[in-house]
Amino acid sequence: MIKTILFDVDGTLIDTEYVSVQSLKETLKEERNLTLSDKELEFSLGIPGARALERFTDSPEEIEQLLASWMKRMREYTHHARLFNGILELLQELKQLGYRLGVVTSKLRSDAVVEFAAFGLNTFFDVIITADDTPLHKPNPEPLLKALEELNADNQASLYIGDSLYDMLCAESSGVDFLLARWGAKEKPEFSRAAYQLETPADLLPYLKGR
């Protein structure tokens, strides 16, 4: 019986793809004179910003500088972020049904707190694990395992819902069933390994009834 449901944030709860990709595109153009397409920058979604920037430089100082510039531009784009349709209603229903809810994200805590406040999400989650909370990040299982530990949750009675390969690999390594949030995911053949693919947030409720 499922008792704990953990969510990714970007591409799962909140649509921030445009915010992240456009701000990174501008940063690389202005700071490195690189012109890259949205498709070429999709790799950066779902992982910590510093790790994404390692593709462009191996200098810690340059990564720090680029990251600061990227975060500044990202905040200028935050008005483009939106909650996916049906997410708020789903969280309300899950909370009423007594499920323990949590978040495992590669975002910084400061950014997650601001976004959650803007969309009224702060009251739903019993645990929030961010990039600040573990030395290793998705696809490593450490963030998800930390969330389970803090909730004293059984991995066999838990689900992780996300939109990326990093999310799926993290769940697989943690022994947690992975449900794909198709509303925010890109098509990848590897997603055939997901325990289930949700077309919309509302699809989670009938899935849970069948478990």
MDTraj code that builds the backbone (N, CA, C; nanometers):
import mdtraj as md
import numpy as np

residues = "MET ILE LYS THR ILE LEU PHE ASP VAL ASP GLY THR LEU ILE ASP THR GLU TYR VAL SER VAL GLN SER LEU LYS GLU THR LEU LYS GLU GLU ARG ASN LEU THR LEU SER ASP LYS GLU LEU GLU PHE SER LEU GLY ILE PRO GLY ALA ARG ALA LEU GLU ARG PHE THR ASP SER PRO GLU GLU ILE GLU GLN LEU LEU ALA SER TRP MET LYS ARG MET ARG GLU TYR THR HIS HIS ALA ARG LEU PHE ASN GLY ILE LEU GLU LEU LEU GLN GLU LEU LYS GLN LEU GLY TYR ARG LEU GLY VAL VAL THR SER LYS LEU ARG SER ASP ALA VAL VAL GLU PHE ALA ALA PHE GLY LEU ASN THR PHE PHE ASP VAL ILE ILE THR ALA ASP ASP THR PRO LEU HIS LYS PRO ASN PRO GLU PRO LEU LEU LYS ALA LEU GLU GLU LEU ASN ALA ASP ASN GLN ALA SER LEU TYR ILE GLY ASP SER LEU TYR ASP MET LEU CYS ALA GLU SER SER GLY VAL ASP PHE LEU LEU ALA ARG TRP GLY ALA LYS GLU LYS PRO GLU PHE SER ARG ALA ALA TYR GLN LEU GLU THR PRO ALA ASP LEU LEU PRO TYR LEU LYS GLY ARG".split()
xyz = np.array([
    [0.0844, -0.1202, 0.0000],
    [0.0000, 0.0000, 0.0000],
    [0.0878, 0.1250, 0.0000],
    [0.0601, 0.2159, -0.0901],
    [0.1382, 0.3387, -0.1003],
    [0.0982, 0.4356, 0.0107],
    [0.1992, 0.4852, 0.0824],
    [0.1752, 0.5809, 0.1903],
    [0.2455, 0.7148, 0.1670],
    [0.3518, 0.7120, 0.0859],
    [0.4337, 0.8319, 0.0659],
    [0.4496, 0.8602, -0.0828],
    [0.4287, 0.9850, -0.1214],
    [0.4423, 1.0250, -0.2614],
    [0.5366, 1.1443, -0.2679],
    [0.6439, 1.1272, -0.3434],
    [0.7456, 1.2309, -0.3580],
    [0.7436, 1.2845, -0.5007],
    [0.7654, 1.4139, -0.5140],
    [0.7579, 1.4805, -0.6438],
    [0.8878, 1.5527, -0.6767],
    [0.9228, 1.5517, -0.8043],
    [1.0180, 1.6476, -0.8586],
    [0.9431, 1.7807, -0.8700],
    [1.0151, 1.8892, -0.8985],
    [0.9500, 2.0207, -0.9102],
    [0.9422, 2.0664, -1.0553],
    [1.0565, 2.1020, -1.1133],
    [1.0573, 2.1565, -1.2494],
    [1.0162, 2.0497, -1.3501],
    [0.9129, 2.0800, -1.4280],
    [0.8642, 1.9849, -1.5264],
    [0.7653, 1.8851, -1.4702],
    [0.7403, 1.8924, -1.3399],
    [0.6464, 1.8001, -1.2753],
    [0.5368, 1.8769, -1.2023],
    [0.5757, 1.9629, -1.1102],
    [0.4794, 2.0490, -1.0418],
    [0.4665, 2.1840, -1.1124],
    [0.5817, 2.2399, -1.1487],
    [0.5859, 2.3744, -1.2062],
    [0.6531, 2.3696, -1.3429],
    [0.5936, 2.4375, -1.4393],
    [0.6504, 2.4457, -1.5738],
    [0.7502, 2.5611, -1.5774],
    [0.8783, 2.5276, -1.5679],
    [0.9843, 2.6286, -1.5670],
    [1.0815, 2.6103, -1.6836],
    [1.0442, 2.5288, -1.7811],
    [1.1377, 2.5001, -1.8901],
    [1.1781, 2.6273, -1.9645],
    [1.0819, 2.7097, -2.0000],
    [1.1137, 2.8326, -2.0724],
    [1.2036, 2.9226, -1.9877],
    [1.1715, 2.9340, -1.8598],
    [1.2495, 3.0180, -1.7683],
    [1.3949, 2.9731, -1.7653],
    [1.4154, 2.8433, -1.7465],
    [1.5505, 2.7897, -1.7314],
    [1.6301, 2.7961, -1.8607],
    [1.5694, 2.7515, -1.9697],
    [1.6426, 2.7422, -2.0962],
    [1.6740, 2.8801, -2.1535],
    [1.5768, 2.9705, -2.1517],
    [1.6006, 3.1028, -2.2097],
    [1.7040, 3.1815, -2.1300],
    [1.6993, 3.1701, -1.9986],
    [1.7966, 3.2428, -1.9166],
    [1.9368, 3.1853, -1.9349],
    [1.9471, 3.0527, -1.9513],
    [2.0778, 2.9923, -1.9773],
    [2.1284, 3.0317, -2.1158],
    [2.0392, 3.0343, -2.2125],
    [2.0776, 3.0727, -2.3487],
    [2.1360, 3.2143, -2.3498],
    [2.0707, 3.3058, -2.2807],
    [2.1199, 3.4438, -2.2746],
    [2.2544, 3.4514, -2.2023],
    [2.2668, 3.3755, -2.0947],
    [2.3911, 3.3767, -2.0176],
    [2.5088, 3.3302, -2.1020],
    [2.4910, 3.2203, -2.1730],
    [2.6000, 3.1658, -2.2538],
    [2.6337, 3.2565, -2.3718],
    [2.5327, 3.3232, -2.4256],
    [2.5574, 3.4155, -2.5361],
    [2.6387, 3.5360, -2.4889],
    [2.5995, 3.5919, -2.3766],
    [2.6633, 3.7143, -2.3294],
    [2.7969, 3.6883, -2.2605],
    [2.8069, 3.5762, -2.1890],
    [2.9277, 3.5502, -2.1112],
    [3.0328, 3.4690, -2.1877],
    [2.9860, 3.3825, -2.2824],
    [3.0792, 3.2937, -2.3525],
    [3.0721, 3.3067, -2.5043],
    [2.9849, 3.3954, -2.5521],
    [2.9639, 3.4148, -2.6957],
    [2.9245, 3.2838, -2.7649],
    [2.8403, 3.2062, -2.6971],
    [2.7901, 3.0808, -2.7520],
    [2.6441, 3.0980, -2.7910],
    [2.6086, 3.0515, -2.9095],
    [2.4701, 3.0553, -2.9552],
    [2.4197, 2.9122, -2.9664],
    [2.3329, 2.8741, -2.8739],
    [2.2830, 2.7369, -2.8688],
    [2.1312, 2.7369, -2.8778],
    [2.0767, 2.6295, -2.9325],
    [1.9318, 2.6174, -2.9467],
    [1.8695, 2.5661, -2.8172],
    [1.7380, 2.5792, -2.8087],
    [1.6666, 2.5249, -2.6932],
    [1.6933, 2.3753, -2.6799],
    [1.6928, 2.3055, -2.7930],
    [1.7146, 2.1606, -2.7923],
    [1.8513, 2.1260, -2.7349],
    [1.9511, 2.2041, -2.7703],
    [2.0870, 2.1775, -2.7232],
    [2.1017, 2.2025, -2.5731],
    [2.0095, 2.2788, -2.5158],
    [2.0186, 2.3120, -2.3739],
    [1.9231, 2.2306, -2.2873],
    [1.8475, 2.1403, -2.3485],
    [1.7545, 2.0580, -2.2712],
    [1.8258, 1.9712, -2.1681],
    [1.9514, 1.9384, -2.1933],
    [2.0264, 1.8539, -2.1005],
    [2.0341, 1.9161, -1.9613],
    [2.0215, 2.0490, -1.9543],
    [2.0387, 2.1200, -1.8275],
    [1.9178, 2.1082, -1.7356],
    [1.8067, 2.0585, -1.7880],
    [1.6843, 2.0496, -1.7088],
    [1.6934, 1.9328, -1.6110],
    [1.6633, 1.9596, -1.4852],
    [1.6561, 1.8521, -1.3868],
    [1.7842, 1.8215, -1.3129],
    [1.8912, 1.8966, -1.3389],
    [2.0161, 1.8768, -1.2655],
    [2.0601, 2.0109, -1.2071],
    [2.1440, 2.0092, -1.1031],
    [2.1913, 2.1357, -1.0463],
    [2.2605, 2.2215, -1.1517],
    [2.2424, 2.3527, -1.1409],
    [2.2986, 2.4434, -1.2398],
    [2.4483, 2.4307, -1.2556],
    [2.5190, 2.4134, -1.1443],
    [2.6650, 2.4031, -1.1514],
    [2.7074, 2.2823, -1.2336],
    [2.6338, 2.1721, -1.2194],
    [2.6682, 2.0531, -1.2980],
    [2.6433, 2.0782, -1.4466],
    [2.5347, 2.1461, -1.4792],
    [2.5059, 2.1762, -1.6197],
    [2.6167, 2.2617, -1.6808],
    [2.6679, 2.3548, -1.6032],
    [2.7695, 2.4462, -1.6547],
    [2.9054, 2.3800, -1.6711],
    [2.9244, 2.2641, -1.6105],
    [3.0503, 2.1914, -1.6277],
    [3.0721, 2.1506, -1.7730],
    [2.9656, 2.1507, -1.8516],
    [2.9794, 2.1177, -1.9932],
    [3.0523, 2.2287, -2.0699],
    [3.0575, 2.3479, -2.0122],
    [3.1150, 2.4622, -2.0827],
    [3.2492, 2.5080, -2.0259],
    [3.2816, 2.4644, -1.9062],
    [3.4106, 2.4987, -1.8463],
    [3.4380, 2.4052, -1.7293],
    [3.5661, 2.3793, -1.7043],
    [3.6023, 2.2981, -1.5883],
    [3.6634, 2.3837, -1.4776],
    [3.6541, 2.5154, -1.4938],
    [3.7075, 2.6072, -1.3937],
    [3.6011, 2.6365, -1.2874],
    [3.6266, 2.6028, -1.1607],
    [3.5291, 2.6323, -1.0548],
    [3.4941, 2.7807, -1.0468],
    [3.5931, 2.8660, -1.0706],
    [3.5678, 3.0098, -1.0648],
    [3.4738, 3.0536, -1.1766],
    [3.4963, 3.0018, -1.2970],
    [3.4098, 3.0375, -1.4094],
    [3.2695, 2.9808, -1.3906],
    [3.2601, 2.8600, -1.3370],
    [3.1288, 2.8011, -1.3102],
    [3.0520, 2.8874, -1.2112],
    [3.1192, 2.9316, -1.1072],
    [3.0546, 3.0163, -1.0068],
    [3.0053, 3.1469, -1.0685],
    [3.0886, 3.2058, -1.1548],
    [3.0511, 3.3312, -1.2205],
    [2.9329, 3.3110, -1.3155],
    [2.9390, 3.2050, -1.3957],
    [2.8298, 3.1761, -1.4886],
    [2.7004, 3.1449, -1.4143],
    [2.7125, 3.0714, -1.3043],
    [2.5938, 3.0350, -1.2278],
    [2.5260, 3.1584, -1.1695],
    [2.6055, 3.2507, -1.1178],
    [2.5488, 3.3739, -1.0624],
    [2.4758, 3.4530, -1.1707],
    [2.5364, 3.4597, -1.2891],
    [2.4743, 3.5310, -1.4006],
    [2.3464, 3.4615, -1.4455],
    [2.3505, 3.3282, -1.4511],
    [2.2329, 3.2504, -1.4919],
    [2.1184, 3.2691, -1.3928],
    [2.1484, 3.2608, -1.2636],
    [2.0442, 3.2748, -1.1620],
    [1.9816, 3.4144, -1.1666],
    [2.0639, 3.5152, -1.1925],
    [2.0127, 3.6523, -1.2023],
    [1.9147, 3.6636, -1.3186],
    [1.9528, 3.6100, -1.4330],
    [1.8640, 3.6149, -1.5492],
    [1.7389, 3.5292, -1.5276],
    [1.7558, 3.4174, -1.4593],
    [1.6412, 3.3304, -1.4356],
    [1.5342, 3.4021, -1.3537],
    [1.5773, 3.4794, -1.2553],
    [1.4806, 3.5526, -1.1728],
    [1.4056, 3.6563, -1.2553],
    [1.4691, 3.7067, -1.3603],
    [1.4027, 3.8033, -1.4482],
    [1.2950, 3.7366, -1.5341],
    [1.3023, 3.6040, -1.5457],
    [1.2066, 3.5294, -1.6270],
    [1.0995, 3.4583, -1.5436],
    [1.1050, 3.4709, -1.4114],
    [1.0175, 3.3891, -1.3270],
    [0.8689, 3.4121, -1.3533],
    [0.8334, 3.5274, -1.4075],
    [0.6911, 3.5521, -1.4347],
    [0.6378, 3.4603, -1.5449],
    [0.7270, 3.3905, -1.6152],
    [0.6835, 3.2954, -1.7175],
    [0.6527, 3.1576, -1.6588],
    [0.6947, 3.1323, -1.5351],
    [0.6690, 3.0019, -1.4731],
    [0.5201, 2.9885, -1.4403],
    [0.4713, 2.8648, -1.4456],
    [0.3301, 2.8411, -1.4127],
    [0.3144, 2.7028, -1.3519],
    [0.2124, 2.6898, -1.2705],
    [0.1783, 2.5602, -1.2143],
    [0.1087, 2.4779, -1.3225],
    [0.1481, 2.3524, -1.3375],
    [0.0806, 2.2683, -1.4361],
    [-0.0664, 2.2511, -1.3984],
    [-0.1521, 2.2462, -1.4988],
    [-0.2952, 2.2294, -1.4750],
    [-0.3226, 2.1017, -1.3961],
    [-0.4014, 2.1150, -1.2907],
    [-0.4424, 1.9995, -1.2118],
    [-0.3533, 1.9675, -1.0940],
    [-0.2367, 2.0323, -1.0837],
    [-0.1442, 2.0011, -0.9744],
    [-0.2012, 2.0429, -0.8391],
    [-0.2530, 2.1636, -0.8300],
    [-0.3045, 2.2118, -0.7022],
    [-0.4182, 2.1230, -0.6530],
    [-0.5083, 2.0882, -0.7429],
    [-0.6208, 2.0021, -0.7054],
    [-0.5725, 1.8640, -0.6616],
    [-0.4712, 1.8118, -0.7301],
    [-0.4165, 1.6811, -0.6942],
    [-0.3555, 1.6841, -0.5546],
    [-0.2756, 1.7849, -0.5256],
    [-0.2119, 1.7939, -0.3946],
    [-0.3155, 1.8078, -0.2832],
    [-0.4185, 1.8847, -0.3083],
    [-0.5249, 1.9000, -0.2089],
    [-0.5925, 1.7664, -0.1804],
    [-0.6202, 1.6912, -0.2853],
    [-0.6867, 1.5618, -0.2699],
    [-0.5967, 1.4618, -0.1975],
    [-0.4699, 1.4567, -0.2355],
    [-0.3768, 1.3636, -0.1712],
    [-0.3616, 1.3949, -0.0231],
    [-0.3572, 1.5218, 0.0097],
    [-0.3438, 1.5620, 0.1499],
    [-0.4677, 1.5202, 0.2288],
    [-0.5840, 1.5400, 0.1698],
    [-0.7085, 1.5018, 0.2363],
    [-0.7176, 1.3511, 0.2565],
    [-0.6583, 1.2756, 0.1648],
    [-0.6609, 1.1294, 0.1746],
    [-0.5568, 1.0751, 0.2725],
    [-0.4712, 1.1624, 0.3234],
    [-0.3774, 1.1218, 0.4268],
    [-0.2412, 1.0756, 0.3799],
    [-0.2088, 1.0957, 0.2535],
    [-0.0760, 1.0585, 0.2052],
    [0.0290, 1.1554, 0.2592],
    [0.1478, 1.1021, 0.2871],
    [0.2609, 1.1885, 0.3199],
    [0.3240, 1.2333, 0.1888],
    [0.3465, 1.3625, 0.1774],
    [0.3951, 1.4193, 0.0520],
    [0.5311, 1.4849, 0.0717],
    [0.6130, 1.4752, -0.0309],
    [0.7442, 1.5371, -0.0231],
    [0.7937, 1.5799, -0.1594],
    [0.9027, 1.6547, -0.1577],
    [0.9662, 1.7043, -0.2797],
    [1.1131, 1.6659, -0.2776],
    [1.1626, 1.6193, -0.3910],
    [1.3057, 1.5953, -0.4104],
    [1.3442, 1.6670, -0.5390],
    [1.4197, 1.7747, -0.5255],
    [1.4509, 1.8604, -0.6393],
    [1.5984, 1.8956, -0.6427],
    [1.6475, 1.9277, -0.7604],
    [1.7852, 1.9749, -0.7764],
    [1.7946, 2.1266, -0.7664],
    [1.6821, 2.1923, -0.7366],
    [1.6826, 2.3370, -0.7185],
    [1.7504, 2.3725, -0.5861],
    [1.7995, 2.4946, -0.5767],
    [1.8457, 2.5468, -0.4487],
    [1.7248, 2.5734, -0.3595],
    [1.7433, 2.5601, -0.2290],
    [1.6314, 2.5807, -0.1372],
    [1.5749, 2.7222, -0.1486],
    [1.6616, 2.8205, -0.1639],
    [1.6143, 2.9591, -0.1721],
    [1.5196, 2.9779, -0.2899],
    [1.5503, 2.9150, -0.4027],
    [1.4638, 2.9269, -0.5202],
    [1.3342, 2.8486, -0.5016],
    [1.3443, 2.7308, -0.4409],
    [1.2249, 2.6491, -0.4185],
    [1.1273, 2.7193, -0.3252],
    [1.1788, 2.7812, -0.2205],
    [1.0932, 2.8501, -0.1237],
    [1.0166, 2.9638, -0.1903],
    [1.0855, 3.0402, -0.2742],
    [1.0208, 3.1526, -0.3435],
    [0.9112, 3.1019, -0.4366],
    [0.9416, 2.9980, -0.5146],
    [0.8424, 2.9447, -0.6087],
    [0.7235, 2.8842, -0.5363],
    [0.7492, 2.8095, -0.4296],
    [0.6399, 2.7460, -0.3574],
    [0.5480, 2.8501, -0.2955],
    [0.6060, 2.9571, -0.2445],
    [0.5244, 3.0640, -0.1867],
    [0.4389, 3.1300, -0.2942],
    [0.4970, 3.1516, -0.4117],
    [0.4243, 3.2174, -0.5205],
    [0.3042, 3.1359, -0.5664],
    [0.3159, 3.0030, -0.5604],
    [0.2081, 2.9171, -0.6089],
    [0.1267, 2.8530, -0.4965],
    [0.1525, 2.8924, -0.3723],
    [0.0745, 2.8407, -0.2605],
    [0.0975, 2.6943, -0.2304],
    [0.2214, 2.6474, -0.2457],
    [0.2510, 2.5051, -0.2282],
    [0.3136, 2.4712, -0.0926],
    [0.3510, 2.5699, -0.0154],
    [0.4300, 2.5448, 0.1055],
    [0.3613, 2.4544, 0.2077],
    [0.2297, 2.4540, 0.2119],
    [0.1593, 2.3803, 0.3173],
    [0.1384, 2.2324, 0.2854],
    [0.1717, 2.1898, 0.1651],
    [0.1387, 2.0529, 0.1249],
    [0.2437, 1.9488, 0.1621],
    [0.3689, 1.9902, 0.1786],
    [0.4768, 1.8923, 0.1832],
    [0.5341, 1.8725, 0.3232],
    [0.5550, 1.7449, 0.3570],
    [0.6106, 1.7073, 0.4865],
    [0.7627, 1.7121, 0.4863],
    [0.8228, 1.7057, 0.3690],
    [0.9680, 1.7160, 0.3568],
    [1.0008, 1.7767, 0.2211],
    [1.1037, 1.8612, 0.2185],
    [1.1518, 1.9201, 0.0936],
    [1.3035, 1.9037, 0.0909],
    [1.3520, 1.8222, -0.0019],
    [1.4957, 1.7998, -0.0179],
    [1.5418, 1.8744, -0.1424],
    [1.6397, 1.9628, -0.1242],
    [1.6915, 2.0442, -0.2339],
    [1.8392, 2.0139, -0.2568],
    [1.8980, 2.0835, -0.3528],
    [2.0400, 2.0637, -0.3828],
    [2.1291, 2.1023, -0.2655],
    [2.0764, 2.1821, -0.1728],
    [2.1548, 2.2231, -0.0562],
    [2.1670, 2.1124, 0.0483],
    [2.0831, 2.0107, 0.0387],
    [2.0699, 1.9143, 0.1478],
    [2.1563, 1.7900, 0.1355],
    [2.2116, 1.7640, 0.0175],
    [2.2955, 1.6454, -0.0010],
    [2.4162, 1.6805, -0.0875],
    [2.5300, 1.6175, -0.0615],
    [2.6478, 1.6439, -0.1454],
    [2.6344, 1.5863, -0.2855],
    [2.5574, 1.4790, -0.2997],
    [2.5337, 1.4180, -0.4302],
    [2.3908, 1.4460, -0.4735],
    [2.3690, 1.4532, -0.6042],
    [2.2387, 1.4920, -0.6569],
    [2.1906, 1.3898, -0.7596],
    [2.0639, 1.4028, -0.7976],
    [2.0105, 1.3149, -0.9014],
    [2.1011, 1.3182, -1.0249],
    [2.1276, 1.2018, -1.0849],
    [2.0594, 1.0731, -1.0708],
    [2.1063, 0.9855, -0.9550],
    [2.2018, 1.0330, -0.8744],
    [2.2402, 0.9577, -0.7554],
    [2.1186, 0.9439, -0.6632],
    [2.1030, 0.8318, -0.5951],
    [1.9841, 0.8116, -0.5106],
    [1.9848, 0.8907, -0.3800],
    [2.0962, 0.9544, -0.3455],
    [2.1087, 1.0158, -0.2130],
    [1.9956, 1.1126, -0.1768],
    [1.9528, 1.2034, -0.2663],
    [1.8446, 1.2951, -0.2264],
    [1.7138, 1.2233, -0.1945],
    [1.6798, 1.1237, -0.2748],
    [1.5555, 1.0503, -0.2524],
    [1.5641, 0.9672, -0.1249],
    [1.6789, 0.9063, -0.1020],
    [1.6972, 0.8279, 0.0205],
    [1.6902, 0.9168, 0.1444],
    [1.7402, 1.0391, 0.1329],
    [1.7326, 1.1320, 0.2460],
    [1.5876, 1.1689, 0.2766],
    [1.5085, 1.1895, 0.1721],
    [1.3668, 1.2199, 0.1929],
    [1.2965, 1.1042, 0.2626],
    [1.3242, 0.9825, 0.2184],
    [1.2635, 0.8651, 0.2813],
    [1.3060, 0.8534, 0.4271],
    [1.4333, 0.8818, 0.4529],
    [1.4841, 0.8740, 0.5900],
    [1.4155, 0.9756, 0.6804],
    [1.4010, 1.0979, 0.6314],
    [1.3393, 1.2022, 0.7137],
    [1.1923, 1.1736, 0.7411],
    [1.1277, 1.1040, 0.6489],
    [0.9868, 1.0686, 0.6671],
    [0.9698, 0.9331, 0.7354],
    [1.0829, 0.8645, 0.7591],
    [1.0782, 0.7276, 0.8107],
    [0.9863, 0.6421, 0.7234],
    [1.0046, 0.6567, 0.5921],
    [0.9166, 0.5923, 0.4946],
    [0.9828, 0.4693, 0.4342],
    [0.9015, 0.3708, 0.4029],
    [0.9460, 0.2476, 0.3376],
    [0.9513, 0.2718, 0.1869],
    [1.0639, 0.2382, 0.1247],
    [1.0739, 0.2628, -0.0196],
    [0.9724, 0.1807, -0.0986],
    [0.9330, 0.0657, -0.0461],
    [0.8349, -0.0172, -0.1157],
    [0.6930, 0.0386, -0.1047],
    [0.6733, 0.1317, -0.0131],
    [0.5419, 0.1942, 0.0048],
    [0.5444, 0.3400, -0.0400],
    [0.6400, 0.3708, -0.1290],
    [0.6579, 0.5088, -0.1742],
    [0.6626, 0.5154, -0.3264],
    [0.6318, 0.6326, -0.3787],
    [0.6405, 0.6605, -0.5217],
    [0.7196, 0.7885, -0.5425],
    [0.7891, 0.7956, -0.6571],
    [0.8531, 0.9206, -0.6968],
    [0.8014, 0.9575, -0.8347],
    [0.7494, 1.0786, -0.8466],
    [0.6913, 1.1265, -0.9720],
    [0.7818, 1.2347, -1.0297],
    [0.8260, 1.2151, -1.1543],
    [0.9148, 1.3114, -1.2172],
    [0.9031, 1.3075, -1.3676],
    [0.9832, 1.3913, -1.4333],
    [0.9711, 1.4074, -1.5783],
    [1.0997, 1.3789, -1.6539],
    [1.2083, 1.3445, -1.5838],
    [1.3370, 1.3315, -1.6520],
    [1.4019, 1.1960, -1.6265],
    [1.5017, 1.1650, -1.7095],
    [1.5788, 1.0427, -1.6884],
    [1.6511, 1.0463, -1.5549],
    [1.6963, 1.1650, -1.5142],
    [1.7635, 1.1782, -1.3848],
    [1.6689, 1.1357, -1.2722],
    [1.5423, 1.1756, -1.2834],
    [1.4433, 1.1372, -1.1826],
    [1.4255, 0.9857, -1.1797],
    [1.4128, 0.9261, -1.2976],
    [1.3895, 0.7823, -1.3052],
    [1.5083, 0.7035, -1.2513],
    [1.6293, 0.7436, -1.2885],
    [1.7486, 0.6735, -1.2408],
    [1.7633, 0.6862, -1.0899],
    [1.7306, 0.8024, -1.0374],
    [1.7344, 0.8245, -0.8930],
    [1.6371, 0.7304, -0.8225],
    [1.5159, 0.7197, -0.8760],
    [1.4150, 0.6319, -0.8163],
    [1.4568, 0.4857, -0.8250],
    [1.5053, 0.4452, -0.9411],
    [1.5461, 0.3056, -0.9589],
    [1.6557, 0.2673, -0.8597],
    [1.7517, 0.3564, -0.8401],
    [1.8624, 0.3274, -0.7487],
    [1.8182, 0.3282, -0.6028],
    [1.7030, 0.3891, -0.5770],
    [1.6507, 0.3973, -0.4405],
    [1.5523, 0.2856, -0.4089],
    [1.5179, 0.2059, -0.5095],
    [1.4192, 0.1014, -0.4888],
    [1.2778, 0.1538, -0.4768],
    [1.2535, 0.2705, -0.5379],
    [1.1221, 0.3351, -0.5333],
    [1.0602, 0.3306, -0.6725],
    [0.9330, 0.2967, -0.6821],
    [0.8655, 0.2963, -0.8118],
    [0.8608, 0.4379, -0.8688],
    [0.8933, 0.4490, -0.9973],
    [0.8944, 0.5783, -1.0649],
    [0.7730, 0.5911, -1.1551],
    [0.7001, 0.7021, -1.1396],
    [0.5877, 0.7343, -1.2264],
    [0.6263, 0.8554, -1.3107],
    [0.6115, 0.8418, -1.4414],
    [0.6500, 0.9490, -1.5326],
    [0.5390, 1.0525, -1.5454],
    [0.5750, 1.1784, -1.5252],
    [0.4826, 1.2903, -1.5465],
    [0.4911, 1.3301, -1.6935],
    [0.4090, 1.2682, -1.7756],
    [0.4197, 1.2899, -1.9200],
    [0.3874, 1.4337, -1.9599],
    [0.3130, 1.5049, -1.8757],
    [0.2777, 1.6431, -1.9103],
    [0.4004, 1.7347, -1.9150],
    [0.5111, 1.6928, -1.8549],
    [0.6311, 1.7758, -1.8580],
    [0.7522, 1.7069, -1.9167],
    [0.7350, 1.5820, -1.9614],
    [0.8489, 1.5006, -2.0043],
    [0.8721, 1.5075, -2.1549],
    [0.9976, 1.4872, -2.1937],
    [1.0329, 1.4689, -2.3341],
    [1.0264, 1.3192, -2.3653],
    [0.9949, 1.2858, -2.4893],
    [0.9862, 1.1453, -2.5284],
    [1.1252, 1.0815, -2.5280],
    [1.1399, 0.9738, -2.4508],
    [1.2650, 0.8988, -2.4482],
    [1.2316, 0.7506, -2.4348],
    [1.2986, 0.6648, -2.5122],
    [1.2669, 0.5215, -2.5060],
    [1.2893, 0.4609, -2.3684],
    [1.3817, 0.5174, -2.2916],
    [1.4109, 0.4630, -2.1587],
    [1.2910, 0.4711, -2.0649],
    [1.1980, 0.5611, -2.0928],
    [1.0828, 0.5768, -2.0042],
    [0.9898, 0.4560, -2.0062],
    [1.0143, 0.3629, -2.0969],
    [0.9355, 0.2395, -2.0957],
    [0.9584, 0.1614, -1.9666],
    [1.0667, 0.1933, -1.8948],
    [1.0956, 0.1254, -1.7683],
    [1.0152, 0.1813, -1.6517],
    [0.9483, 0.2943, -1.6703],
    [0.8703, 0.3532, -1.5611],
    [0.7616, 0.2565, -1.5159],
    [0.7322, 0.2578, -1.3867],
    [0.6266, 0.1713, -1.3341],
    [0.4917, 0.2073, -1.3953],
    [0.4751, 0.3355, -1.4273],
    [0.3500, 0.3817, -1.4883],
    [0.3755, 0.5187, -1.5486],
    [0.2996, 0.5515, -1.6533],
    [0.3116, 0.6823, -1.7164],
    [0.1802, 0.7575, -1.7006],
    [0.1872, 0.8704, -1.6336],
    [0.0700, 0.9529, -1.6071],
    [0.0545, 1.0564, -1.7180],
    [-0.0597, 1.0560, -1.7837],
    [-0.0841, 1.1554, -1.8883],
    [-0.1153, 1.2918, -1.8278],
    [-0.1896, 1.2924, -1.7175],
    [-0.2262, 1.4158, -1.6483],
    [-0.2115, 1.3933, -1.4984],
    [-0.2014, 1.4997, -1.4184],
    [-0.1946, 1.4822, -1.2731],
    [-0.3128, 1.4039, -1.2163],
    [-0.4306, 1.4232, -1.2738],
    [-0.5497, 1.3544, -1.2232],
    [-0.5403, 1.2029, -1.2373],
    [-0.4545, 1.1532, -1.3263],
    [-0.4411, 1.0091, -1.3466],
    [-0.3801, 0.9381, -1.2264],
    [-0.3176, 1.0137, -1.1370],
    [-0.2546, 0.9498, -1.0213],
    [-0.3572, 0.8875, -0.9276],
    [-0.4720, 0.9507, -0.9107],
    [-0.5706, 0.9020, -0.8140],
    [-0.6242, 0.7635, -0.8491],
    [-0.6680, 0.7382, -0.9726],
    [-0.7105, 0.6013, -1.0047],
    [-0.5960, 0.5012, -0.9979],
    [-0.4745, 0.5451, -1.0293],
    [-0.3593, 0.4547, -1.0173],
    [-0.3423, 0.4105, -0.8724],
    [-0.3546, 0.5041, -0.7795],
    [-0.3381, 0.4713, -0.6378],
    [-0.4473, 0.3768, -0.5887],
    [-0.5668, 0.3924, -0.6403],
    [-0.6766, 0.3045, -0.5996],
    [-0.6514, 0.1611, -0.6424],
    [-0.5741, 0.1445, -0.7489],
    [-0.5445, 0.0107, -0.7978],
    [-0.4259, -0.0549, -0.7314],
    [-0.3561, 0.0186, -0.6439],
    [-0.2385, -0.0366, -0.5766],
    [-0.2772, -0.1066, -0.4471],
])
top = md.Topology()
chain = top.add_chain()
for i, resn in enumerate(residues, 1):
    res = top.add_residue(resn, chain, resSeq=i)
    for name in ("N", "CA", "C"):
        top.add_atom(name, md.element.get_by_symbol(name[0]), res)
traj = md.Trajectory(xyz[None], top)
